[in-house]
Amino acid sequence: MEASHATCRHDLCKLRFRGCVHRPGGREKLGVPFLDRAIPTAVADELGIPLEDALSRDEQVQGWLSRMLTATAPATTDWMVGAVPPPGALLPDSHVHACTERAIRDGIRERGGVILGRAAAIVLRDHRAALHVRLDGNPERRVWQAMRMLGINERAARDAMSRNDSARTAYVKHYYRTDPASPEHYHLVLDSTLIGHDDCVEIILAAAAARRRAQEERPEQSDGHARSPQR
């Protein structure tokens, strides 16, 4: 299942799905673990880089120079002379991306799981048991929802939403050449700014049960999702 790192950005991109999953009994009803920090932790372990580096590159597309400048700012040009690059700064984005895909597949192998973002609906598009869910809504309602749930002002909510949406779209378009908002990637799209979180949980549960029944009735049949071209 898939739903959509400054602290504000990190919280904003999660609040709608976490609001559903973390309702009283929400995770118990879903019956699978919520895999979030486990993904960058696995990436950090595999690549031998600090967790902070893996978190900073989670769902990001940056060049090595941009990472170097970000990691060393604020600083003078003196750092460029004889300096040791920050851990992982020269590691290609493709390495981090490949590790992220492996971490997603490994994370759900035994017990399944809820994965937020990271293009999981595309990574797991051929997984027979996966249910791909997108929670969305009118941008203005998303801003006010973020203000209410996170206790932040309108400017912070609006800026965080813009950064989050832009980063996620850039990530998916770069690696998968498709639009993350396209309904072809999802079994279910919900407006969680108009549908209450408790109701979202019940709808997701019903969809998951329906998908399981469909797989049991037609075990030989593929999902029939349209597939986006990859590099």
Backbone as CSV, one residue per row, in Angstrom:
resi,resn,N_x,N_y,N_z,CA_x,CA_y,CA_z,C_x,C_y,C_z
1,MET,0.857,-1.182,0.000,0.000,0.000,0.000,0.891,1.229,0.000
2,GLU,0.484,2.268,-0.768,1.255,3.491,-0.772,0.331,4.648,-0.508
3,ALA,0.714,5.624,0.177,-0.198,6.710,0.390,0.438,8.001,-0.160
4,SER,1.005,9.517,-0.226,1.653,10.728,-0.478,1.273,11.037,0.810
5,HIS,13.878,17.368,3.568,13.562,17.072,4.951,13.833,18.252,5.897
6,ALA,13.076,19.188,5.488,12.892,20.092,6.614,11.756,19.497,7.425
7,THR,11.803,19.768,8.749,10.805,19.118,9.600,9.399,19.412,9.124
8,CYS,9.144,20.639,8.732,7.795,21.005,8.300,7.408,20.243,7.041
9,ARG,8.327,20.149,6.079,8.040,19.412,4.853,7.766,17.953,5.171
10,HIS,8.605,17.372,6.041,8.481,15.962,6.383,7.124,15.695,7.023
11,ASP,6.700,16.577,7.934,5.427,16.384,8.616,4.250,16.613,7.689
12,LEU,4.362,17.621,6.821,3.242,17.937,5.951,2.924,16.791,5.004
13,CYS,3.965,16.173,4.444,3.708,15.121,3.468,3.132,13.879,4.119
14,LYS,3.202,13.789,5.451,2.701,12.608,6.134,1.358,12.827,6.821
15,LEU,1.019,14.063,7.088,-0.082,14.262,8.022,-1.383,13.649,7.550
16,ARG,-1.677,13.693,6.234,-2.955,13.163,5.770,-3.009,11.656,5.927
17,PHE,-1.917,10.965,5.525,-1.961,9.510,5.638,-1.801,9.069,7.081
18,ARG,-0.891,9.704,7.801,-0.737,9.334,9.202,-2.001,9.642,9.992
19,GLY,-2.678,10.726,9.591,-3.934,11.039,10.263,-4.913,9.899,10.152
20,CYS,-4.884,9.195,9.032,-5.759,8.033,8.850,-5.223,6.811,9.590
21,VAL,-3.941,6.511,9.351,-3.363,5.283,9.900,-3.284,5.319,11.410
22,HIS,-3.038,6.501,11.978,-2.812,6.583,13.410,-4.063,6.963,14.193
23,ARG,-5.212,6.879,13.578,-6.440,7.017,14.344,-6.524,5.836,15.312
24,PRO,-7.285,5.975,16.399,-7.402,4.852,17.336,-7.784,3.563,16.612
25,GLY,-6.912,2.568,16.714,-7.170,1.280,16.096,-6.858,1.227,14.616
26,GLY,-6.389,2.355,14.043,-6.153,2.400,12.601,-5.124,1.394,12.136
27,ARG,-3.955,1.393,12.796,-2.910,0.452,12.378,-3.317,-0.979,12.647
28,GLU,-4.018,-1.192,13.772,-4.454,-2.553,14.081,-5.423,-3.059,13.023
29,LYS,-6.303,-2.186,12.549,-7.256,-2.586,11.518,-6.554,-2.931,10.210
30,LEU,-5.532,-2.151,9.872,-4.804,-2.428,8.637,-4.013,-3.725,8.748
31,GLY,-3.537,-4.037,9.943,-2.884,-5.320,10.169,-1.486,-5.449,9.607
32,VAL,-0.856,-4.339,9.222,0.506,-4.378,8.707,1.291,-3.218,9.311
33,PRO,2.620,-3.333,9.418,3.427,-2.258,10.016,3.517,-1.041,9.104
34,PHE,3.738,0.116,9.706,3.926,1.358,8.965,5.430,1.529,8.733
35,LEU,5.860,1.348,7.496,7.282,1.430,7.163,7.602,2.849,6.705
36,ASP,8.334,3.559,7.510,8.700,4.921,7.119,10.192,5.127,7.330
37,ARG,10.600,5.325,8.571,12.027,5.511,8.855,12.827,4.250,8.529
38,ALA,12.152,3.105,8.497,12.848,1.852,8.182,13.460,1.892,6.784
39,ILE,12.863,2.661,5.861,13.374,2.715,4.490,14.727,3.420,4.439
40,PRO,14.835,4.688,4.880,16.155,5.328,4.859,17.167,4.656,5.782
41,THR,16.689,4.016,6.851,17.616,3.294,7.727,18.268,2.139,6.973
42,ALA,17.470,1.409,6.200,18.010,0.309,5.397,18.969,0.835,4.329
43,VAL,18.639,1.969,3.730,19.506,2.577,2.721,20.836,2.970,3.342
44,ALA,20.791,3.595,4.516,22.015,4.012,5.200,22.886,2.809,5.537
45,ASP,22.272,1.737,6.015,23.023,0.534,6.375,23.683,-0.089,5.147
46,GLU,22.939,-0.169,4.037,23.494,-0.811,2.846,24.629,-0.001,2.233
47,LEU,24.485,1.321,2.226,25.484,2.168,1.588,26.598,2.589,2.534
48,GLY,26.415,2.323,3.829,27.447,2.685,4.793,27.568,4.186,4.987
49,ILE,26.425,4.892,4.979,26.425,6.333,5.183,25.605,6.652,6.425
50,PRO,25.810,7.828,7.027,25.010,8.197,8.199,23.526,8.271,7.863
51,LEU,22.685,7.975,8.840,21.242,8.027,8.635,20.804,9.425,8.199
52,GLU,21.456,10.451,8.751,21.093,11.826,8.385,21.286,12.056,6.891
53,ASP,22.341,11.470,6.319,22.565,11.611,4.879,21.462,10.915,4.082
54,ALA,21.094,9.719,4.524,20.037,8.983,3.833,18.711,9.726,3.926
55,LEU,18.419,10.322,5.080,17.182,11.079,5.244,17.171,12.317,4.356
56,SER,18.313,12.982,4.231,18.381,14.200,3.428,18.218,13.915,1.945
57,ARG,18.451,12.662,1.539,18.344,12.301,0.126,17.113,11.432,-0.155
58,ASP,16.246,11.312,0.841,15.028,10.524,0.700,14.066,11.236,-0.238
59,GLU,13.720,10.603,-1.360,12.801,11.187,-2.346,13.313,12.508,-2.904
60,GLN,14.631,12.609,-3.094,15.231,13.828,-3.609,16.027,13.539,-4.871
61,VAL,16.101,14.529,-5.745,16.943,14.462,-6.931,17.858,15.678,-6.891
62,GLN,19.150,15.449,-6.620,20.124,16.525,-6.534,21.420,16.090,-7.212
63,GLY,22.171,17.052,-7.691,23.506,16.768,-8.185,24.511,16.770,-7.046
64,TRP,25.716,16.236,-7.305,26.707,16.141,-6.236,27.148,17.516,-5.752
65,LEU,27.251,18.503,-6.663,27.689,19.836,-6.256,26.670,20.477,-5.336
66,SER,25.388,20.300,-5.663,24.331,20.842,-4.814,24.391,20.227,-3.424
67,ARG,24.644,18.914,-3.351,24.732,18.256,-2.046,25.933,18.762,-1.264
68,MET,27.057,18.956,-1.944,28.261,19.454,-1.280,28.025,20.847,-0.708
69,LEU,27.420,21.714,-1.500,27.187,23.078,-1.050,26.199,23.115,0.105
70,THR,25.172,22.285,0.016,24.174,22.230,1.086,24.782,21.703,2.376
71,ALA,25.594,20.655,2.251,26.168,20.011,3.436,27.178,20.900,4.140
72,THR,27.827,21.814,3.412,28.893,22.615,4.005,28.458,24.046,4.298
73,ALA,27.279,24.442,3.898,26.826,25.809,4.152,26.330,25.957,5.599
74,PRO,26.528,27.155,6.231,27.261,28.280,5.681,28.756,28.091,5.854
75,ALA,29.524,28.455,4.867,30.973,28.303,4.930,31.616,29.206,3.895
76,THR,32.918,29.445,4.031,33.645,30.208,3.038,34.186,29.241,2.009
77,THR,34.836,29.772,0.976,35.412,28.911,-0.047,36.617,28.143,0.470
78,ASP,37.085,28.452,1.688,38.253,27.754,2.233,38.022,26.261,2.358
79,TRP,36.721,25.860,2.538,36.458,24.437,2.739,36.793,23.625,1.502
80,MET,36.850,24.287,0.320,37.100,23.556,-0.910,38.554,23.115,-1.048
81,VAL,39.434,23.726,-0.281,40.850,23.416,-0.413,41.231,22.331,0.578
82,GLY,41.483,21.140,0.071,41.930,20.038,0.912,40.878,19.502,1.853
83,ALA,39.623,19.820,1.599,38.559,19.357,2.497,38.134,17.945,2.148
84,VAL,37.694,17.206,3.149,37.142,15.877,2.929,35.649,16.031,2.673
85,PRO,35.125,15.518,1.558,33.693,15.663,1.264,32.857,15.039,2.368
86,PRO,31.703,15.606,2.651,30.809,15.006,3.647,30.480,13.569,3.250
87,PRO,30.250,12.691,4.229,29.950,11.288,3.914,28.759,11.168,2.968
88,GLY,28.954,10.437,1.888,27.865,10.205,0.952,27.619,11.309,-0.044
89,ALA,28.337,12.450,0.079,28.059,13.582,-0.807,28.346,13.259,-2.265
90,LEU,29.354,12.430,-2.507,29.714,12.103,-3.883,29.024,10.838,-4.387
91,LEU,28.206,10.240,-3.543,27.497,9.024,-3.932,26.420,9.378,-4.953
92,PRO,26.404,8.729,-6.111,25.407,9.076,-7.137,23.976,8.868,-6.637
93,ASP,23.088,9.725,-7.111,21.673,9.582,-6.760,21.140,8.218,-7.170
94,SER,21.653,7.688,-8.278,21.162,6.398,-8.771,21.419,5.279,-7.761
95,HIS,22.535,5.374,-7.008,22.826,4.362,-5.983,21.786,4.422,-4.861
96,VAL,21.490,5.639,-4.415,20.511,5.809,-3.338,19.138,5.349,-3.809
97,HIS,18.792,5.682,-5.036,17.495,5.294,-5.585,17.367,3.776,-5.671
98,ALA,18.407,3.109,-6.178,18.374,1.647,-6.290,18.235,0.998,-4.920
99,CYS,18.941,1.537,-3.933,18.846,1.002,-2.572,17.456,1.231,-1.990
100,THR,16.858,2.373,-2.309,15.505,2.662,-1.820,14.513,1.659,-2.386
101,GLU,14.630,1.357,-3.671,13.733,0.360,-4.268,13.907,-0.998,-3.589
102,ARG,15.151,-1.401,-3.342,15.389,-2.693,-2.669,14.815,-2.678,-1.260
103,ALA,14.978,-1.553,-0.556,14.473,-1.458,0.815,12.951,-1.570,0.842
104,ILE,12.289,-0.994,-0.156,10.823,-1.094,-0.235,10.402,-2.542,-0.443
105,ARG,11.028,-3.214,-1.399,10.651,-4.605,-1.689,10.981,-5.534,-0.518
106,ASP,12.158,-5.329,0.088,12.548,-6.168,1.221,11.648,-5.910,2.426
107,GLY,11.245,-4.637,2.610,10.461,-4.270,3.780,9.099,-4.917,3.825
108,ILE,8.528,-5.179,2.653,7.164,-5.739,2.635,7.162,-7.248,2.375
109,ARG,8.351,-7.838,2.214,8.421,-9.236,1.786,7.756,-10.194,2.753
110,GLU,8.000,-10.042,4.049,7.504,-11.030,5.006,6.135,-10.680,5.584
111,ARG,5.971,-9.428,6.013,4.738,-9.067,6.719,3.890,-8.047,5.976
112,GLY,4.357,-7.585,4.830,3.658,-6.491,4.183,3.960,-5.194,4.900
113,GLY,3.262,-4.132,4.543,3.500,-2.865,5.218,2.832,-1.709,4.500
114,VAL,2.739,-0.599,5.208,2.253,0.653,4.638,3.473,1.498,4.310
115,ILE,3.604,1.922,3.060,4.740,2.725,2.633,4.223,4.057,2.134
116,LEU,4.774,5.123,2.675,4.361,6.472,2.319,5.296,7.030,1.258
117,GLY,4.744,7.385,0.089,5.543,8.035,-0.938,6.609,7.129,-1.527
118,ARG,7.751,7.747,-1.887,8.907,7.051,-2.455,8.562,6.297,-3.730
119,ALA,7.528,6.755,-4.428,7.084,6.131,-5.682,6.753,4.651,-5.492
120,ALA,6.312,4.279,-4.291,6.059,2.868,-3.995,4.970,2.280,-4.881
121,ALA,3.999,3.104,-5.289,2.943,2.581,-6.163,3.509,2.138,-7.503
122,ILE,4.613,2.753,-7.916,5.254,2.379,-9.175,6.251,1.250,-8.940
123,VAL,7.024,1.350,-7.876,7.991,0.302,-7.545,7.281,-1.046,-7.373
124,LEU,6.107,-1.030,-6.748,5.367,-2.260,-6.456,4.174,-2.444,-7.394
125,ARG,4.253,-1.860,-8.573,3.101,-1.906,-9.480,2.742,-3.333,-9.901
126,ASP,3.701,-4.251,-9.872,3.418,-5.633,-10.269,3.203,-6.562,-9.076
127,HIS,3.223,-5.992,-7.870,2.999,-6.816,-6.675,1.521,-7.194,-6.612
128,ARG,1.232,-8.476,-6.614,-0.149,-8.945,-6.750,-1.023,-8.575,-5.561
129,ALA,-0.436,-8.424,-4.380,-1.254,-8.173,-3.193,-1.301,-6.701,-2.793
130,ALA,-0.538,-5.851,-3.482,-0.461,-4.447,-3.068,-1.742,-3.691,-3.390
131,LEU,-2.087,-2.763,-2.504,-3.175,-1.834,-2.749,-2.565,-0.440,-2.771
132,HIS,-2.679,0.247,-3.891,-2.068,1.563,-4.048,-3.133,2.636,-3.828
133,VAL,-2.883,3.483,-2.825,-3.842,4.501,-2.418,-3.190,5.882,-2.503
134,ARG,-3.924,6.837,-3.039,-3.464,8.220,-3.045,-4.456,9.070,-2.267
135,LEU,-3.955,9.803,-1.271,-4.766,10.757,-0.540,-4.430,12.147,-1.057
136,ASP,-5.434,12.866,-1.505,-5.197,14.160,-2.133,-6.271,15.135,-1.671
137,GLY,-6.369,16.251,-2.348,-7.385,17.222,-1.999,-7.094,18.568,-2.617
138,ASN,-8.069,19.444,-2.569,-7.904,20.806,-3.051,-6.731,21.466,-2.326
139,PRO,-5.821,22.141,-3.056,-4.642,22.740,-2.411,-4.973,23.679,-1.257
140,GLU,-6.029,24.485,-1.408,-6.380,25.402,-0.326,-6.827,24.640,0.915
141,ARG,-7.601,23.577,0.716,-8.032,22.778,1.873,-6.855,22.041,2.486
142,ARG,-5.896,21.617,1.659,-4.702,20.964,2.199,-3.912,21.926,3.079
143,VAL,-3.815,23.188,2.658,-3.096,24.200,3.448,-3.768,24.387,4.808
144,TRP,-5.081,24.548,4.802,-5.779,24.762,6.069,-5.762,23.518,6.941
145,GLN,-5.781,22.340,6.330,-5.676,21.112,7.101,-4.317,21.025,7.781
146,ALA,-3.263,21.396,7.052,-1.914,21.377,7.626,-1.794,22.376,8.766
147,MET,-2.353,23.556,8.587,-2.317,24.563,9.648,-2.979,24.047,10.912
148,ARG,-4.123,23.405,10.739,-4.877,22.912,11.892,-4.181,21.738,12.572
149,MET,-3.667,20.794,11.778,-3.120,19.569,12.356,-1.695,19.729,12.857
150,LEU,-0.924,20.629,12.217,0.475,20.804,12.607,0.704,22.040,13.464
151,GLY,-0.299,22.899,13.532,-0.138,24.107,14.337,0.838,25.101,13.734
152,ILE,0.868,25.209,12.408,1.775,26.126,11.737,0.961,27.216,11.046
153,ASN,1.648,28.316,10.661,0.918,29.400,10.018,0.720,29.118,8.531
154,GLU,-0.077,29.967,7.892,-0.440,29.725,6.500,0.773,29.731,5.577
155,ARG,1.686,30.665,5.774,2.855,30.746,4.891,3.705,29.483,4.997
156,ALA,3.923,29.006,6.217,4.729,27.789,6.404,4.049,26.591,5.756
157,ALA,2.728,26.495,5.912,1.992,25.368,5.330,2.027,25.422,3.808
158,ARG,1.844,26.611,3.259,1.823,26.756,1.807,3.198,26.458,1.208
159,ASP,4.257,26.983,1.852,5.616,26.746,1.360,5.983,25.268,1.444
160,ALA,5.609,24.624,2.555,5.929,23.217,2.735,5.198,22.355,1.712
161,MET,3.936,22.674,1.445,3.179,21.923,0.459,3.800,22.062,-0.925
162,SER,4.206,23.272,-1.273,4.813,23.508,-2.580,6.124,22.745,-2.727
163,ARG,6.965,22.786,-1.683,8.254,22.074,-1.745,8.040,20.572,-1.821
164,ASN,7.109,20.077,-1.025,6.855,18.642,-1.003,6.326,18.150,-2.346
165,ASP,5.336,18.853,-2.888,4.753,18.442,-4.160,5.780,18.514,-5.286
166,SER,6.589,19.568,-5.290,7.595,19.738,-6.341,8.662,18.657,-6.259
167,ALA,9.119,18.353,-5.038,10.167,17.346,-4.865,9.663,15.962,-5.275
168,ARG,8.441,15.632,-4.866,7.905,14.305,-5.188,7.674,14.161,-6.692
169,THR,7.157,15.208,-7.314,6.925,15.163,-8.756,8.243,15.042,-9.511
170,ALA,9.254,15.806,-9.090,10.564,15.750,-9.750,11.182,14.367,-9.607
171,TYR,11.052,13.768,-8.429,11.620,12.442,-8.164,10.988,11.393,-9.078
172,VAL,9.660,11.387,-9.148,8.956,10.380,-9.950,9.203,10.602,-11.445
173,LYS,9.178,11.838,-11.873,9.413,12.110,-13.296,10.839,11.784,-13.706
174,HIS,11.788,12.026,-12.812,13.197,11.757,-13.126,13.456,10.267,-13.282
175,TYR,12.957,9.466,-12.338,13.290,8.039,-12.335,12.278,7.177,-13.098
176,TYR,11.040,7.644,-13.216,10.017,6.782,-13.809,9.297,7.417,-14.998
177,ARG,9.619,8.656,-15.305,9.049,9.346,-16.463,7.524,9.327,-16.474
178,THR,6.943,9.607,-15.349,5.485,9.636,-15.253,5.067,10.646,-14.194
179,ASP,3.789,10.941,-14.147,3.238,11.897,-13.189,2.741,11.137,-11.960
180,PRO,3.250,11.456,-10.776,2.814,10.720,-9.583,1.343,10.908,-9.263
181,ALA,0.718,11.943,-9.820,-0.696,12.171,-9.557,-1.607,11.423,-10.522
182,SER,-1.040,10.770,-11.524,-1.859,10.074,-12.510,-2.627,8.930,-11.860
183,PRO,-3.946,8.856,-12.082,-4.756,7.806,-11.448,-4.398,6.392,-11.905
184,GLU,-3.651,6.257,-13.016,-3.299,4.923,-13.492,-2.439,4.164,-12.490
185,HIS,-1.800,4.874,-11.568,-0.898,4.230,-10.606,-1.612,3.737,-9.351
186,TYR,-2.898,4.023,-9.229,-3.581,3.764,-7.964,-4.860,2.950,-8.164
187,HIS,-5.150,2.155,-7.154,-6.430,1.461,-7.112,-7.506,2.366,-6.512
188,LEU,-7.077,3.317,-5.688,-8.018,4.137,-4.930,-7.432,5.536,-4.735
189,VAL,-8.223,6.562,-5.038,-7.837,7.956,-4.798,-8.915,8.589,-3.926
190,LEU,-8.504,9.157,-2.784,-9.451,9.740,-1.838,-9.109,11.201,-1.569
191,ASP,-10.127,12.025,-1.435,-9.940,13.407,-1.011,-10.056,13.432,0.506
192,SER,-8.907,13.371,1.173,-8.909,13.288,2.635,-9.102,14.641,3.294
193,THR,-9.291,15.709,2.496,-9.671,17.003,3.075,-11.184,17.129,3.198
194,LEU,-11.921,16.252,2.502,-13.383,16.266,2.563,-13.950,15.018,3.227
195,ILE,-13.218,13.916,3.153,-13.642,12.666,3.785,-12.881,12.514,5.088
196,GLY,-13.607,12.310,6.172,-12.978,12.199,7.482,-11.975,11.053,7.548
197,HIS,-10.999,11.186,8.422,-9.940,10.189,8.515,-10.457,8.812,8.921
198,ASP,-11.421,8.781,9.838,-11.997,7.483,10.218,-12.658,6.815,9.022
199,ASP,-13.350,7.622,8.215,-14.004,7.075,7.032,-12.975,6.640,5.987
200,CYS,-11.866,7.391,5.865,-10.800,6.995,4.943,-10.265,5.617,5.304
201,VAL,-10.059,5.392,6.601,-9.562,4.090,7.054,-10.521,2.982,6.642
202,GLU,-11.820,3.198,6.863,-12.806,2.171,6.529,-12.860,1.922,5.030
203,ILE,-12.744,2.964,4.228,-12.765,2.803,2.773,-11.532,2.024,2.314
204,ILE,-10.373,2.355,2.874,-9.138,1.647,2.511,-9.231,0.174,2.900
205,LEU,-9.773,-0.079,4.080,-9.930,-1.471,4.524,-10.856,-2.237,3.589
206,ALA,-11.960,-1.604,3.195,-12.901,-2.261,2.286,-12.249,-2.529,0.937
207,ALA,-11.457,-1.567,0.439,-10.771,-1.747,-0.836,-9.736,-2.862,-0.751
208,ALA,-9.022,-2.934,0.375,-8.025,-3.986,0.554,-8.688,-5.361,0.557
209,ALA,-9.828,-5.459,1.239,-10.544,-6.736,1.284,-11.056,-7.111,-0.107
210,ALA,-11.564,-6.120,-0.847,-12.056,-6.388,-2.201,-10.926,-6.837,-3.112
211,ARG,-9.759,-6.241,-2.932,-8.609,-6.629,-3.768,-8.174,-8.052,-3.457
212,ARG,-8.184,-8.411,-2.185,-7.823,-9.785,-1.810,-8.806,-10.782,-2.421
213,ARG,-10.085,-10.456,-2.362,-11.093,-11.361,-2.934,-10.899,-11.510,-4.442
214,ALA,-10.591,-10.408,-5.114,-10.386,-10.453,-6.562,-9.182,-11.320,-6.916
215,GLN,-8.132,-11.236,-6.105,-6.947,-12.049,-6.361,-7.237,-13.527,-6.136
216,GLU,-8.056,-13.820,-5.132,-8.402,-15.214,-4.849,-9.296,-15.794,-5.946
217,GLU,-10.170,-14.963,-6.493,-11.092,-15.443,-7.530,-10.417,-15.568,-8.891
218,ARG,-9.417,-14.689,-9.145,-8.731,-14.707,-10.444,-7.223,-14.729,-10.225
219,PRO,-6.708,-15.801,-9.627,-5.282,-15.841,-9.286,-4.358,-15.770,-10.483
220,GLU,-4.840,-16.169,-11.644,-3.972,-16.192,-12.824,-3.979,-14.871,-13.568
221,GLN,-4.890,-13.958,-13.179,-5.056,-12.715,-13.930,-4.143,-11.636,-13.384
222,SER,-3.502,-10.883,-14.253,-2.623,-9.795,-13.830,-3.474,-8.601,-13.432
223,ASP,-2.804,-7.574,-12.872,-3.521,-6.397,-12.401,-4.175,-5.627,-13.534
224,GLY,-3.550,-5.615,-14.702,-4.106,-4.862,-15.814,-3.832,-3.386,-15.740
225,HIS,-2.942,-2.950,-14.811,-2.573,-1.552,-14.735,-1.793,-1.167,-15.985
226,ALA,-1.992,0.060,-16.453,-1.138,0.573,-17.532,0.241,0.821,-16.958
227,ARG,1.268,0.406,-17.644,2.623,0.529,-17.135,3.332,1.709,-17.767
228,SER,3.999,2.481,-16.934,4.741,3.623,-17.435,6.134,3.201,-17.840
229,PRO,6.679,3.766,-18.909,8.034,3.390,-19.339,9.061,3.812,-18.322
230,GLN,10.102,3.006,-18.185,11.193,3.320,-17.285,12.468,3.470,-18.089
231,ARG,13.453,4.076,-17.418,14.753,4.192,-18.053,15.465,2.863,-18.064
